[in-house]
Amino acid sequence: MQQPSPVRLERIDEYRLRIPREGGMRSEGLIYADRTMAGLLKGDNSPQQVANVACLPGLVGASMAMPDIHWGYGFPIGGVAAFDVDEGVISPGGVGYDINCGVRLLRTSLSEEEVRPRIRTLVDRLFAEIPTGVGAHRKLTKLSRGQLRSLLVEGAGCGCIPGADPDALSPRAIERGLDQVGTLGGGNHFGEVGVVDEVYDRATAAAFGLFEGMVTFFIHCGSRGLGHQVADDTMKSMKGSLSKHGLDLPDPQLVCAPINSKEGQRYLGAMRAAANYAFANRQMITRLARNVFAEVFGRSGEELGLDVVYDVCHNIARIEEHRFEGRKRRVCVHRKGATRAFPAGHPEVNEVYRETGHPVLIPGDMGRYSYVLVGTDRAMAETWGTTCHGAGRVKSRTKARKEHRDRQIDRELAERGIHVRAASRRVLAEEASESYKDVADVVGVVSGAGLVRKVARLRPIGNIKG
């Protein structure tokens, strides 16, 4: 297949850029970016990745990317693409190594005034009780293989994807999953104590149980070593079947297989199992957090109103039915660093939120803000019901470490009223706010483009990092 030439970006309107169809592209590319965001794309290879994805067989509509776009493996992070179930492919690079990396938001009945005097104790206890870091393991006894198998199929009460196939996982993936449920992991994963400091849509916020001044807890993590192993195993095995399926790729990192092939179905089953593992991981961390809050404030989780608002996937491929060009199509929607944003009335939205649309949870960096949004009909028509997933990096971890290594970031944040505990100073340097786009700007693009409405903003007052 002919590889596209270096991409041209044409501005459609204030919030959209087009990559014209050229070379081997089967459709155009579409990037959501205002002029400031577009400036950050200079020298970044991620627009080329959007064009490369447009070369894959069975693509329906445009290859897209959200304003938090940055370079990833195969697909850009922030990438969105849908493939016809009968004619298209599924690509592990369109999901990512951390399958179902996602976020869960808990609300509480606590106010900032109640929490402020104990924020240091609260964060220190959360850091002590929730295992963090790249190699973190459970403090409790390992799961048995039978327990793990049930977890892979059933997920958690607040999240389960049907069709999981534990038999599609390698022995190594199973082994890595036995003792990592209930662990935060490293990198950009976190547990964040926040405060609802601004409400934009009071009726929708109230339906989500969110009110100004309320203390919240955000959990951001994924499927840990198990999910990474599923991705690694699949990429290696799919490379060997490319010629069998007649697949010629513009980038070897876009390794894929027809959705209905043996390889495609095996990956779908394994990916769903890893996604369920991630739901269970966030559920276990929820339990640990409830215990800590109860200990610090001397009241039970029920008395503290510690309830789940919602849990969303950021890295996933889902078989969905959408209307495209006037007819219904069954497609496999890849969302890599992107979030479902299904609006009010959509049949797949939980009945609790059917009248509003489900909460869309967008975490920022540890020094600024996070957002709660809700999807729109325009998102359904234009992006397969999808929006951004976070701030998006603007500096590599290596560059961030080099630039921020002499700073005392924990002290800087403490001076601003944000108490942070991290596995190392290296992590703090990598995760400094300046390493990311401002999430307010990212959310401004997707709301300006009409994909979402803003519901509430959360301000961090405490954070644990792996």
C-alpha positions as a Markdown table, in Angstrom:
| # | Residue | x | y | z |
|---|---|---|---|---|
| 1 | Met | 0.0 | 0.0 | 0.0 |
| 2 | Gln | 1.2 | 3.5 | -0.9 |
| 3 | Gln | 2.1 | 5.5 | 2.2 |
| 4 | Pro | 0.6 | 9.0 | 2.4 |
| 5 | Ser | 2.9 | 11.9 | 1.8 |
| 6 | Pro | 3.5 | 14.3 | 4.7 |
| 7 | Val | 0.1 | 15.5 | 5.8 |
| 8 | Arg | -1.5 | 18.8 | 4.9 |
| 9 | Leu | -3.7 | 20.4 | 7.5 |
| 10 | Glu | -6.6 | 22.5 | 6.2 |
| 11 | Arg | -8.8 | 24.5 | 8.6 |
| 12 | Ile | -12.5 | 23.7 | 8.4 |
| 13 | Asp | -13.7 | 26.0 | 11.1 |
| 14 | Glu | -12.5 | 27.4 | 14.5 |
| 15 | Tyr | -12.3 | 23.9 | 16.0 |
| 16 | Arg | -11.6 | 21.5 | 13.2 |
| 17 | Leu | -8.7 | 20.6 | 10.9 |
| 18 | Arg | -9.0 | 18.4 | 7.8 |
| 19 | Ile | -6.3 | 16.1 | 6.5 |
| 20 | Pro | -7.2 | 15.7 | 2.8 |
| 21 | Arg | -7.4 | 12.2 | 1.4 |
| 22 | Glu | -4.2 | 11.4 | -0.4 |
| 23 | Gly | -2.1 | 8.4 | -1.4 |
| 24 | Gly | -3.4 | 5.2 | 0.2 |
| 25 | Met | -5.9 | 6.9 | 2.5 |
| 26 | Arg | -9.4 | 5.5 | 2.2 |
| 27 | Ser | -11.0 | 8.6 | 3.8 |
| 28 | Glu | -9.9 | 12.0 | 5.1 |
| 29 | Gly | -8.6 | 12.8 | 8.5 |
| 30 | Leu | -10.3 | 15.1 | 11.0 |
| 31 | Ile | -8.5 | 16.7 | 14.0 |
| 32 | Tyr | -10.3 | 18.7 | 16.6 |
| 33 | Ala | -8.0 | 21.7 | 17.4 |
| 34 | Asp | -8.3 | 25.4 | 17.7 |
| 35 | Arg | -5.4 | 27.6 | 16.5 |
| 36 | Thr | -3.5 | 27.3 | 19.8 |
| 37 | Met | -3.8 | 23.5 | 19.7 |
| 38 | Ala | -2.9 | 23.4 | 16.0 |
| 39 | Gly | 0.3 | 25.2 | 16.9 |
| 40 | Leu | 1.3 | 22.4 | 19.3 |
| 41 | Leu | 1.1 | 19.9 | 16.4 |
| 42 | Lys | 4.1 | 21.4 | 14.7 |
| 43 | Gly | 6.9 | 18.8 | 14.7 |
| 44 | Asp | 4.6 | 16.2 | 16.2 |
| 45 | Asn | 4.1 | 13.0 | 14.2 |
| 46 | Ser | 0.6 | 12.4 | 15.4 |
| 47 | Pro | -1.2 | 14.0 | 12.4 |
| 48 | Gln | 0.7 | 11.5 | 10.2 |
| 49 | Gln | -0.6 | 8.7 | 12.4 |
| 50 | Val | -4.2 | 10.0 | 11.8 |
| 51 | Ala | -3.5 | 9.7 | 8.1 |
| 52 | Asn | -2.0 | 6.3 | 8.4 |
| 53 | Val | -5.1 | 5.0 | 10.3 |
| 54 | Ala | -7.1 | 6.3 | 7.3 |
| 55 | Cys | -5.4 | 3.7 | 5.2 |
| 56 | Leu | -6.8 | 0.7 | 7.1 |
| 57 | Pro | -9.4 | -1.6 | 5.4 |
| 58 | Gly | -13.1 | -1.2 | 6.2 |
| 59 | Leu | -12.8 | 2.3 | 7.7 |
| 60 | Val | -16.1 | 4.0 | 8.0 |
| 61 | Gly | -16.1 | 7.8 | 8.0 |
| 62 | Ala | -13.0 | 9.8 | 8.8 |
| 63 | Ser | -10.0 | 8.9 | 10.9 |
| 64 | Met | -10.2 | 11.3 | 13.8 |
| 65 | Ala | -8.3 | 12.7 | 16.7 |
| 66 | Met | -9.3 | 14.7 | 19.7 |
| 67 | Pro | -7.6 | 18.0 | 20.9 |
| 68 | Asp | -5.5 | 16.0 | 23.5 |
| 69 | Ile | -3.8 | 14.3 | 20.5 |
| 70 | His | -0.2 | 13.2 | 20.8 |
| 71 | Trp | 2.0 | 10.6 | 19.4 |
| 72 | Gly | 1.2 | 7.0 | 20.4 |
| 73 | Tyr | 1.9 | 3.4 | 19.2 |
| 74 | Gly | 0.3 | 3.0 | 15.8 |
| 75 | Phe | -2.8 | 5.1 | 16.5 |
| 76 | Pro | -2.2 | 8.6 | 18.0 |
| 77 | Ile | -3.4 | 9.0 | 21.6 |
| 78 | Gly | -6.7 | 10.8 | 21.2 |
| 79 | Gly | -7.4 | 8.7 | 18.1 |
| 80 | Val | -10.9 | 7.6 | 17.1 |
| 81 | Ala | -11.8 | 5.3 | 14.2 |
| 82 | Ala | -14.7 | 3.0 | 13.3 |
| 83 | Phe | -14.5 | -0.1 | 11.1 |
| 84 | Asp | -17.3 | -2.0 | 9.4 |
| 85 | Val | -17.8 | -5.2 | 11.4 |
| 86 | Asp | -18.0 | -7.4 | 8.2 |
| 87 | Glu | -15.2 | -5.7 | 6.1 |
| 88 | Gly | -13.0 | -3.9 | 8.6 |
| 89 | Val | -10.1 | -4.7 | 10.9 |
| 90 | Ile | -9.3 | -4.4 | 14.6 |
| 91 | Ser | -6.0 | -3.1 | 15.7 |
| 92 | Pro | -4.4 | -3.4 | 19.2 |
| 93 | Gly | -2.6 | -0.1 | 18.5 |
| 94 | Gly | -6.1 | 1.5 | 18.3 |
| 95 | Val | -6.8 | 0.5 | 21.9 |
| 96 | Gly | -3.3 | 0.8 | 23.4 |
| 97 | Tyr | -1.2 | -1.2 | 25.8 |
| 98 | Asp | -3.2 | -0.2 | 28.9 |
| 99 | Ile | -6.5 | -1.7 | 28.0 |
| 100 | Asn | -9.4 | 0.1 | 29.6 |
| 101 | Cys | -7.2 | 2.7 | 31.2 |
| 102 | Gly | -10.1 | 4.8 | 32.5 |
| 103 | Val | -11.4 | 6.9 | 35.3 |
| 104 | Arg | -14.0 | 6.5 | 38.1 |
| 105 | Leu | -15.4 | 9.4 | 40.0 |
| 106 | Leu | -16.7 | 9.1 | 43.6 |
| 107 | Arg | -18.7 | 11.8 | 45.3 |
| 108 | Thr | -18.9 | 12.4 | 49.0 |
| 109 | Ser | -21.1 | 14.4 | 51.5 |
| 110 | Leu | -17.9 | 16.1 | 52.8 |
| 111 | Ser | -17.2 | 19.8 | 52.1 |
| 112 | Glu | -13.8 | 21.4 | 51.5 |
| 113 | Glu | -14.0 | 23.0 | 55.0 |
| 114 | Glu | -14.3 | 19.6 | 56.6 |
| 115 | Val | -11.5 | 18.0 | 54.6 |
| 116 | Arg | -8.9 | 20.8 | 54.6 |
| 117 | Pro | -7.7 | 20.3 | 58.2 |
| 118 | Arg | -7.1 | 16.6 | 57.5 |
| 119 | Ile | -6.0 | 16.7 | 53.9 |
| 120 | Arg | -2.4 | 15.8 | 54.6 |
| 121 | Thr | -3.5 | 12.8 | 56.8 |
| 122 | Leu | -6.0 | 11.7 | 54.2 |
| 123 | Val | -3.5 | 11.8 | 51.3 |
| 124 | Asp | -0.8 | 10.1 | 53.4 |
| 125 | Arg | -3.2 | 7.3 | 54.4 |
| 126 | Leu | -4.5 | 6.9 | 50.8 |
| 127 | Phe | -0.9 | 6.6 | 49.6 |
| 128 | Ala | -0.1 | 4.0 | 52.3 |
| 129 | Glu | -3.2 | 1.9 | 51.6 |
| 130 | Ile | -3.4 | 2.0 | 47.8 |
| 131 | Pro | -0.4 | 0.3 | 46.2 |
| 132 | Thr | 1.2 | 2.7 | 43.7 |
| 133 | Gly | 4.1 | 2.5 | 41.3 |
| 134 | Val | 5.0 | 0.4 | 38.2 |
| 135 | Gly | 5.6 | -2.8 | 40.0 |
| 136 | Ala | 2.9 | -2.4 | 42.7 |
| 137 | His | 1.2 | -5.6 | 44.0 |
| 138 | Arg | -1.8 | -6.2 | 46.2 |
| 139 | Lys | -1.2 | -6.3 | 49.9 |
| 140 | Leu | -3.9 | -8.9 | 50.2 |
| 141 | Thr | -3.5 | -12.5 | 49.3 |
| 142 | Lys | -3.2 | -13.4 | 45.6 |
| 143 | Leu | -6.3 | -14.2 | 43.7 |
| 144 | Ser | -6.8 | -17.9 | 42.9 |
| 145 | Arg | -6.9 | -18.7 | 39.2 |
| 146 | Gly | -10.6 | -19.5 | 39.5 |
| 147 | Gln | -11.3 | -16.1 | 41.2 |
| 148 | Leu | -9.3 | -14.3 | 38.4 |
| 149 | Arg | -11.3 | -16.2 | 35.7 |
| 150 | Ser | -14.6 | -15.0 | 37.3 |
| 151 | Leu | -13.3 | -11.5 | 37.5 |
| 152 | Leu | -12.3 | -11.5 | 33.8 |
| 153 | Val | -15.8 | -12.5 | 32.8 |
| 154 | Glu | -17.8 | -10.5 | 35.3 |
| 155 | Gly | -15.8 | -7.3 | 35.8 |
| 156 | Ala | -17.3 | -5.2 | 38.6 |
| 157 | Gly | -20.8 | -4.0 | 39.6 |
| 158 | Cys | -20.0 | -0.6 | 38.0 |
| 159 | Gly | -18.5 | -2.0 | 34.8 |
| 160 | Cys | -18.6 | -5.2 | 32.7 |
| 161 | Ile | -18.1 | -5.8 | 29.0 |
| 162 | Pro | -19.8 | -9.0 | 27.8 |
| 163 | Gly | -18.0 | -11.4 | 25.4 |
| 164 | Ala | -14.8 | -11.7 | 27.4 |
| 165 | Asp | -12.8 | -14.9 | 26.8 |
| 166 | Pro | -10.3 | -15.7 | 29.5 |
| 167 | Asp | -9.0 | -18.6 | 27.4 |
| 168 | Ala | -7.6 | -16.1 | 24.9 |
| 169 | Leu | -5.1 | -14.9 | 27.5 |
| 170 | Ser | -1.6 | -16.3 | 27.6 |
| 171 | Pro | -0.3 | -18.0 | 30.8 |
| 172 | Arg | 2.0 | -15.0 | 31.3 |
| 173 | Ala | -0.9 | -12.5 | 31.2 |
| 174 | Ile | -2.8 | -14.6 | 33.8 |
| 175 | Glu | 0.2 | -14.8 | 36.0 |
| 176 | Arg | 0.7 | -11.0 | 35.9 |
| 177 | Gly | -3.0 | -10.5 | 36.8 |
| 178 | Leu | -3.1 | -12.6 | 39.9 |
| 179 | Asp | -1.7 | -10.0 | 42.4 |
| 180 | Gln | -2.3 | -6.5 | 40.8 |
| 181 | Val | -6.1 | -6.0 | 41.3 |
| 182 | Gly | -6.4 | -3.0 | 43.6 |
| 183 | Thr | -3.2 | -1.3 | 42.5 |
| 184 | Leu | -2.8 | 2.1 | 41.0 |
| 185 | Gly | 0.3 | 1.5 | 38.9 |
| 186 | Gly | 2.6 | 4.2 | 37.6 |
| 187 | Gly | 3.0 | 6.9 | 35.0 |
| 188 | Asn | 0.0 | 9.2 | 34.8 |
| 189 | His | -2.2 | 7.1 | 37.0 |
| 190 | Phe | -3.5 | 8.7 | 40.1 |
| 191 | Gly | -6.0 | 9.0 | 42.9 |
| 192 | Glu | -7.1 | 12.6 | 43.4 |
| 193 | Val | -9.1 | 14.3 | 46.1 |
| 194 | Gly | -10.9 | 17.2 | 44.5 |
| 195 | Val | -13.6 | 19.9 | 45.1 |
| 196 | Val | -16.4 | 20.8 | 42.8 |
| 197 | Asp | -15.5 | 24.5 | 42.5 |
| 198 | Glu | -17.7 | 25.5 | 39.5 |
| 199 | Val | -21.0 | 24.2 | 38.2 |
| 200 | Tyr | -22.0 | 25.1 | 34.7 |
| 201 | Asp | -25.2 | 23.1 | 34.3 |
| 202 | Arg | -27.0 | 22.9 | 37.7 |
| 203 | Ala | -29.8 | 20.6 | 36.6 |
| 204 | Thr | -27.4 | 18.0 | 35.1 |
| 205 | Ala | -24.9 | 18.3 | 37.9 |
| 206 | Ala | -27.7 | 17.6 | 40.4 |
| 207 | Ala | -28.8 | 14.6 | 38.4 |
| 208 | Phe | -25.2 | 13.4 | 38.7 |
| 209 | Gly | -25.3 | 14.1 | 42.5 |
| 210 | Leu | -22.7 | 16.9 | 42.2 |
| 211 | Phe | -22.9 | 20.2 | 44.0 |
| 212 | Glu | -20.6 | 23.2 | 44.5 |
| 213 | Gly | -18.2 | 22.7 | 47.4 |
| 214 | Met | -18.5 | 18.9 | 47.4 |
| 215 | Val | -15.3 | 16.9 | 47.9 |
| 216 | Thr | -14.8 | 14.1 | 45.3 |
| 217 | Phe | -12.3 | 11.3 | 44.7 |
| 218 | Phe | -11.0 | 10.5 | 41.2 |
| 219 | Ile | -9.4 | 7.1 | 40.3 |
| 220 | His | -7.4 | 6.9 | 37.1 |
| 221 | Cys | -5.8 | 3.5 | 36.3 |
| 222 | Gly | -6.2 | 0.5 | 34.0 |
| 223 | Ser | -5.6 | -3.2 | 33.5 |
| 224 | Arg | -2.0 | -3.2 | 34.7 |
| 225 | Gly | 0.4 | -5.9 | 33.6 |
| 226 | Leu | -2.4 | -8.2 | 32.4 |
| 227 | Gly | -3.6 | -5.7 | 29.9 |
| 228 | His | -0.1 | -4.8 | 28.7 |
| 229 | Gln | 0.6 | -8.5 | 28.2 |
| 230 | Val | -2.6 | -9.0 | 26.2 |
| 231 | Ala | -1.6 | -6.2 | 23.9 |
| 232 | Asp | 2.0 | -7.4 | 23.5 |
| 233 | Asp | 1.0 | -11.0 | 22.9 |
| 234 | Thr | -1.6 | -9.9 | 20.3 |
| 235 | Met | 0.7 | -7.6 | 18.4 |
| 236 | Lys | 3.3 | -10.3 | 18.0 |
| 237 | Ser | 0.8 | -12.9 | 16.9 |
| 238 | Met | -1.0 | -10.6 | 14.4 |
| 239 | Lys | 2.2 | -9.7 | 12.7 |
| 240 | Gly | 2.5 | -13.3 | 11.6 |
| 241 | Ser | -1.0 | -13.3 | 10.0 |
| 242 | Leu | -0.7 | -10.1 | 8.0 |
| 243 | Ser | 0.2 | -11.8 | 4.7 |
| 244 | Lys | -2.5 | -14.4 | 5.2 |
| 245 | His | -5.1 | -11.7 | 5.2 |
| 246 | Gly | -3.5 | -9.6 | 2.5 |
| 247 | Leu | -2.8 | -6.7 | 4.7 |
| 248 | Asp | -0.2 | -4.1 | 3.6 |
| 249 | Leu | 0.3 | -1.4 | 6.2 |
| 250 | Pro | 1.7 | 2.1 | 6.0 |
| 251 | Asp | 3.1 | 1.6 | 9.5 |
| 252 | Pro | 4.1 | -1.7 | 11.0 |
| 253 | Gln | 2.8 | -0.5 | 14.4 |
| 254 | Leu | -0.8 | -0.6 | 12.9 |
| 255 | Val | -0.7 | -4.4 | 13.0 |
| 256 | Cys | -4.3 | -5.7 | 12.7 |
| 257 | Ala | -6.6 | -8.5 | 11.6 |
| 258 | Pro | -10.1 | -8.7 | 10.1 |
| 259 | Ile | -12.6 | -8.3 | 12.9 |
| 260 | Asn | -14.3 | -11.6 | 12.0 |
| 261 | Ser | -11.1 | -13.6 | 11.6 |
| 262 | Lys | -9.8 | -16.0 | 14.2 |
| 263 | Glu | -7.1 | -13.5 | 15.2 |
| 264 | Gly | -9.6 | -10.6 | 15.4 |
| 265 | Gln | -12.1 | -12.6 | 17.5 |
| 266 | Arg | -9.4 | -13.8 | 19.8 |
| 267 | Tyr | -8.2 | -10.3 | 20.5 |
| 268 | Leu | -11.7 | -9.0 | 21.1 |
| 269 | Gly | -12.2 | -11.8 | 23.7 |
| 270 | Ala | -8.9 | -11.1 | 25.4 |
| 271 | Met | -9.3 | -7.3 | 25.3 |
| 272 | Arg | -12.8 | -7.5 | 26.9 |
| 273 | Ala | -11.4 | -9.7 | 29.6 |
| 274 | Ala | -8.6 | -7.2 | 30.3 |
| 275 | Ala | -11.2 | -4.4 | 30.3 |
| 276 | Asn | -13.2 | -6.2 | 32.9 |
| 277 | Tyr | -10.0 | -6.6 | 34.9 |
| 278 | Ala | -9.6 | -2.8 | 34.9 |
| 279 | Phe | -13.1 | -2.3 | 36.1 |
| 280 | Ala | -12.5 | -4.7 | 39.0 |
| 281 | Asn | -9.2 | -2.9 | 39.7 |
| 282 | Arg | -10.9 | 0.4 | 40.1 |
| 283 | Gln | -13.6 | -1.3 | 42.2 |
| 284 | Met | -11.0 | -2.6 | 44.6 |
| 285 | Ile | -9.3 | 0.8 | 44.8 |
| 286 | Thr | -12.7 | 2.3 | 45.5 |
| 287 | Arg | -13.0 | -0.1 | 48.5 |
| 288 | Leu | -9.6 | 0.8 | 49.8 |
| 289 | Ala | -10.4 | 4.5 | 49.4 |
| 290 | Arg | -13.7 | 4.1 | 51.3 |
| 291 | Asn | -11.9 | 2.4 | 54.1 |
| 292 | Val | -9.4 | 5.3 | 54.3 |
| 293 | Phe | -12.0 | 8.0 | 54.3 |
| 294 | Ala | -13.9 | 6.2 | 57.0 |
| 295 | Glu | -10.8 | 5.9 | 59.1 |
| 296 | Val | -9.8 | 9.5 | 58.7 |
| 297 | Phe | -13.2 | 11.0 | 59.3 |
| 298 | Gly | -14.6 | 8.5 | 61.8 |
| 299 | Arg | -17.7 | 7.7 | 59.8 |
| 300 | Ser | -18.7 | 4.8 | 57.5 |
| 301 | Gly | -18.5 | 5.1 | 53.7 |
| 302 | Glu | -22.3 | 5.1 | 53.7 |
| 303 | Glu | -22.4 | 8.0 | 56.2 |
| 304 | Leu | -19.8 | 9.9 | 54.1 |
| 305 | Gly | -21.9 | 9.4 | 51.0 |
| 306 | Leu | -19.0 | 7.8 | 49.2 |
| 307 | Asp | -20.8 | 6.7 | 46.0 |
| 308 | Val | -19.7 | 6.1 | 42.4 |
| 309 | Val | -20.8 | 8.8 | 40.0 |
| 310 | Tyr | -19.6 | 6.9 | 36.9 |
| 311 | Asp | -16.8 | 4.9 | 35.4 |
| 312 | Val | -15.5 | 5.4 | 31.9 |
| 313 | Cys | -13.0 | 3.6 | 29.6 |
| 314 | His | -10.4 | 5.6 | 27.7 |
| 315 | Asn | -8.7 | 2.8 | 25.8 |
| 316 | Ile | -11.1 | 0.3 | 24.3 |
| 317 | Ala | -12.7 | -1.0 | 21.1 |
| 318 | Arg | -16.5 | -1.6 | 21.1 |
| 319 | Ile | -18.9 | -3.1 | 18.7 |
| 320 | Glu | -21.7 | -0.5 | 18.4 |
| 321 | Glu | -24.6 | 0.3 | 16.1 |
| 322 | His | -24.6 | 3.8 | 14.7 |
| 323 | Arg | -26.4 | 5.7 | 12.0 |
| 324 | Phe | -24.0 | 6.7 | 9.1 |
| 325 | Glu | -25.0 | 8.4 | 5.9 |
| 326 | Gly | -28.7 | 7.7 | 6.5 |
| 327 | Arg | -28.5 | 4.0 | 7.5 |
| 328 | Lys | -27.6 | 1.9 | 10.5 |
| 329 | Arg | -24.1 | 0.4 | 10.5 |
| 330 | Arg | -22.5 | -2.1 | 12.9 |
| 331 | Val | -19.0 | -0.8 | 13.5 |
| 332 | Cys | -16.0 | -1.5 | 15.8 |
| 333 | Val | -15.2 | 1.9 | 17.3 |
| 334 | His | -11.6 | 2.2 | 18.4 |
| 335 | Arg | -11.2 | 4.8 | 21.1 |
| 336 | Lys | -7.5 | 5.3 | 22.2 |
| 337 | Gly | -7.2 | 8.1 | 24.7 |
| 338 | Ala | -10.8 | 9.0 | 23.9 |
| 339 | Thr | -14.1 | 8.8 | 25.8 |
| 340 | Arg | -17.6 | 7.7 | 25.0 |
| 341 | Ala | -20.0 | 10.7 | 25.2 |
| 342 | Phe | -23.5 | 9.2 | 24.6 |
| 343 | Pro | -26.2 | 11.8 | 25.0 |
| 344 | Ala | -29.7 | 11.8 | 26.6 |
| 345 | Gly | -32.0 | 9.2 | 25.3 |
| 346 | His | -29.4 | 6.8 | 23.9 |
| 347 | Pro | -30.4 | 3.2 | 24.5 |
| 348 | Glu | -27.0 | 2.2 | 25.8 |
| 349 | Val | -27.0 | 4.9 | 28.5 |
| 350 | Asn | -27.7 | 3.5 | 31.9 |
| 351 | Glu | -31.3 | 4.2 | 32.9 |
| 352 | Val | -30.1 | 6.3 | 35.9 |
| 353 | Tyr | -28.7 | 8.8 | 33.4 |
| 354 | Arg | -31.0 | 8.2 | 30.4 |
| 355 | Glu | -32.6 | 11.6 | 30.7 |
| 356 | Thr | -29.3 | 13.5 | 30.8 |
| 357 | Gly | -26.7 | 11.4 | 29.0 |
| 358 | His | -24.0 | 9.7 | 31.0 |
| 359 | Pro | -21.3 | 11.6 | 32.8 |
| 360 | Val | -18.2 | 12.2 | 30.8 |
| 361 | Leu | -15.1 | 12.3 | 33.1 |
| 362 | Ile | -12.1 | 14.3 | 31.9 |
| 363 | Pro | -9.1 | 14.4 | 34.3 |
| 364 | Gly | -6.5 | 17.1 | 34.0 |
| 365 | Asp | -3.0 | 17.3 | 35.6 |
| 366 | Met | -2.3 | 17.2 | 39.3 |
| 367 | Gly | -2.0 | 21.0 | 39.5 |
| 368 | Arg | -5.0 | 22.3 | 37.6 |
| 369 | Tyr | -8.5 | 21.0 | 37.0 |
| 370 | Ser | -10.7 | 18.1 | 35.9 |
| 371 | Tyr | -14.1 | 18.3 | 34.3 |
| 372 | Val | -17.4 | 16.5 | 34.2 |
| 373 | Leu | -19.2 | 16.8 | 30.8 |
| 374 | Val | -22.1 | 15.3 | 29.0 |
| 375 | Gly | -22.3 | 14.3 | 25.4 |
| 376 | Thr | -24.5 | 15.7 | 22.6 |
| 377 | Asp | -26.4 | 14.6 | 19.6 |
| 378 | Arg | -23.7 | 16.2 | 17.5 |
| 379 | Ala | -21.1 | 13.9 | 19.0 |
| 380 | Met | -23.3 | 10.9 | 18.0 |
| 381 | Ala | -23.5 | 12.2 | 14.4 |
| 382 | Glu | -19.9 | 13.3 | 14.0 |
| 383 | Thr | -17.6 | 11.3 | 16.2 |
| 384 | Trp | -19.4 | 8.0 | 17.0 |
| 385 | Gly | -20.4 | 9.6 | 20.4 |
| 386 | Thr | -16.8 | 10.3 | 21.4 |
| 387 | Thr | -14.9 | 13.1 | 23.0 |
| 388 | Cys | -11.4 | 13.8 | 24.5 |
| 389 | His | -10.1 | 11.9 | 27.5 |
| 390 | Gly | -7.8 | 14.3 | 29.3 |
| 391 | Ala | -5.2 | 17.0 | 28.9 |
| 392 | Gly | -2.7 | 15.3 | 26.6 |
| 393 | Arg | 1.1 | 15.4 | 27.0 |
| 394 | Val | 3.1 | 18.2 | 25.3 |
| 395 | Lys | 6.5 | 16.9 | 26.7 |
| 396 | Ser | 7.9 | 13.4 | 26.7 |
| 397 | Arg | 8.7 | 11.9 | 30.0 |
| 398 | Thr | 12.4 | 12.1 | 29.2 |
| 399 | Lys | 12.1 | 15.8 | 28.4 |
| 400 | Ala | 10.0 | 16.5 | 31.5 |
| 401 | Arg | 12.4 | 14.7 | 33.8 |
| 402 | Lys | 15.3 | 16.7 | 32.4 |
| 403 | Glu | 13.5 | 20.1 | 32.6 |
| 404 | His | 11.9 | 19.6 | 36.0 |
| 405 | Arg | 14.4 | 17.5 | 37.9 |
| 406 | Asp | 15.7 | 20.3 | 40.1 |
| 407 | Arg | 12.3 | 21.5 | 41.1 |
| 408 | Gln | 10.5 | 20.6 | 44.4 |
| 409 | Ile | 7.2 | 20.1 | 42.7 |
| 410 | Asp | 5.5 | 18.7 | 45.8 |
| 411 | Arg | 6.5 | 21.8 | 47.8 |
| 412 | Glu | 5.3 | 24.1 | 44.9 |
| 413 | Leu | 1.9 | 22.3 | 44.9 |
| 414 | Ala | 1.6 | 22.4 | 48.7 |
| 415 | Glu | 2.0 | 26.2 | 48.6 |
| 416 | Arg | -1.0 | 26.2 | 46.3 |
| 417 | Gly | -3.0 | 24.0 | 48.7 |
| 418 | Ile | -2.5 | 20.7 | 46.9 |
| 419 | His | -0.9 | 17.9 | 49.0 |
| 420 | Val | 0.8 | 15.3 | 46.8 |
| 421 | Arg | 2.4 | 12.0 | 47.5 |
| 422 | Ala | 4.3 | 10.1 | 44.8 |
| 423 | Ala | 6.4 | 7.0 | 44.4 |
| 424 | Ser | 9.4 | 9.1 | 43.5 |
| 425 | Arg | 10.6 | 12.6 | 42.6 |
| 426 | Arg | 11.1 | 11.3 | 39.1 |
| 427 | Val | 7.4 | 10.7 | 38.8 |
| 428 | Leu | 6.6 | 14.3 | 40.0 |
| 429 | Ala | 9.0 | 15.7 | 37.4 |
| 430 | Glu | 7.4 | 13.6 | 34.7 |
| 431 | Glu | 3.9 | 14.6 | 35.7 |
| 432 | Ala | 4.5 | 18.4 | 36.3 |
| 433 | Ser | 1.6 | 20.5 | 35.0 |
| 434 | Glu | 3.8 | 22.0 | 32.3 |
| 435 | Ser | 4.2 | 18.5 | 30.8 |
| 436 | Tyr | 0.5 | 18.6 | 29.7 |
| 437 | Lys | -1.8 | 20.8 | 27.7 |
| 438 | Asp | -4.1 | 22.9 | 29.9 |
| 439 | Val | -7.2 | 20.7 | 30.2 |
| 440 | Ala | -9.4 | 23.8 | 30.2 |
| 441 | Asp | -8.2 | 24.5 | 26.7 |
| 442 | Val | -8.8 | 20.9 | 25.6 |
| 443 | Val | -12.3 | 21.0 | 27.0 |
| 444 | Gly | -12.9 | 24.4 | 25.4 |
| 445 | Val | -12.3 | 22.8 | 22.0 |
| 446 | Val | -14.7 | 19.9 | 22.3 |
| 447 | Ser | -17.4 | 22.1 | 23.9 |
| 448 | Gly | -16.9 | 24.7 | 21.3 |
| 449 | Ala | -17.2 | 22.1 | 18.6 |
| 450 | Gly | -20.5 | 21.0 | 20.1 |
| 451 | Leu | -19.5 | 17.5 | 21.0 |
| 452 | Val | -20.2 | 18.0 | 24.8 |
| 453 | Arg | -21.6 | 20.4 | 27.3 |
| 454 | Lys | -19.7 | 21.4 | 30.4 |
| 455 | Val | -21.4 | 20.3 | 33.7 |
| 456 | Ala | -18.9 | 20.9 | 36.5 |
| 457 | Arg | -15.2 | 21.6 | 37.2 |
| 458 | Leu | -13.2 | 19.9 | 39.9 |
| 459 | Arg | -10.2 | 21.5 | 41.6 |
| 460 | Pro | -7.5 | 19.2 | 43.1 |
| 461 | Ile | -6.6 | 19.5 | 46.8 |
| 462 | Gly | -4.7 | 16.2 | 47.2 |
| 463 | Asn | -3.2 | 13.6 | 44.9 |
| 464 | Ile | -1.4 | 10.2 | 45.0 |
| 465 | Lys | 0.8 | 9.2 | 42.1 |
| 466 | Gly | 2.5 | 6.0 | 41.1 |
